[in-house]
Amino acid sequence: RHTDHFLELGCEDNLCLGCDFDGIDKSPEGINGTADMYKLYDIFKKNFGSTAEKIFYDNAETFFKKIPVQ
């Protein structure tokens, strides 16, 4: 639902998904850690098409490329 909302707001080129599982009481069924992220990607790909690649990789890569190296 959160992803739908942010995409409705026009955040397709800004939305990124992290995989920090620290501090959560319960994870989604079948997602037990970073080794299961491909399952989440498959769900996003099914629901959001090519935007899944942006959310899982491209948007973060673009962001980090904009940060000047010191």
VENCORQUI-V69850 format. One line per field, one symbol per residue. ss: DSSP state (2 for helix, 1 for strand, 0 for the rest). phi: phi as a letter, one per 30 degrees, with the letter a starting at -180 (. if undefined). burial: b if it has 16 or more other ideal C-beta (glycine too) atoms within 10 Angstrom, else e. A space follows every 50 residues. Layout:
ss = ???
phi = ???
burial = ???
This chain:
ss = 02222222000000000000000000000000022222222222222200 22222222222222220000
phi = .ddedddddjcecbdbccbdcdicdbceeicclddcddddeedddddbhd deddddbeddededdddddc
burial = eebeeeeeeeeeeebbbeeeeeeeeeeeeeeeeeeeeeebbeebbeebee bbebbbeebeeeeeeeeeee
